[in-house]
Amino acid sequence: MKQLTFEQIKVLKEKGTEPAFSGELLHNTQKGDYVCANCGATLFDSKAKFDSGTGWPSFDNAKNVELVEDNNHFMKRIEVRCKKCKSHLGHLFNDGITKTKKRYCINSCALEFKES
């Protein structure tokens, strides 16, 4: 495993959330794959990315993720984890603006981008 930053540890291992509009991949429009910052598993294709206006990278389709019920903070949400290493990535909401209606709301620091 690679050396993670303090922010990545807070998000990936401790299920934290980075501040909205702070992530370096938020406005990335290059073609390629978004991979887990912890283990490198491919998670999202750039074709699935869209601007939700929420401040975090949003995707309407995923690969190699697992969904887990999350009832923390008095909310009922669906946590998105890397299927390979079980790292916390963000949450899934059913309010997306694309035809899937899915919005994988993912912390930018939980991802790395691999250009194709």
URGIJO-V71049 format. One record per backbone hydrogen bond with DSSP energy under -1.0 kcal/mol. NH is the residue of the N-H (numbers start at 1). CO is the residue of the C=O. If there is no record, write none. Layout:
nh | co
NH | CO
NH | CO
This chain:
nh | co
9 | 5
10 | 6
11 | 7
12 | 8
13 | 9
14 | 9
16 | 10
21 | 55
22 | 19
26 | 23
28 | 25
33 | 114
34 | 44
35 | 112
36 | 41
37 | 110
40 | 36
43 | 34
44 | 34
46 | 32
48 | 45
49 | 46
50 | 58
59 | 104
60 | 48
63 | 43
66 | 81
68 | 79
70 | 77
75 | 72
77 | 70
79 | 68
80 | 90
81 | 66
82 | 87
83 | 64
86 | 82
88 | 12
89 | 80
90 | 80
91 | 105
92 | 78
93 | 103
96 | 101
101 | 98
103 | 93
104 | 59
105 | 91
105 | 103
106 | 57
107 | 89
110 | 107
111 | 108
112 | 35
114 | 33
116 | 31
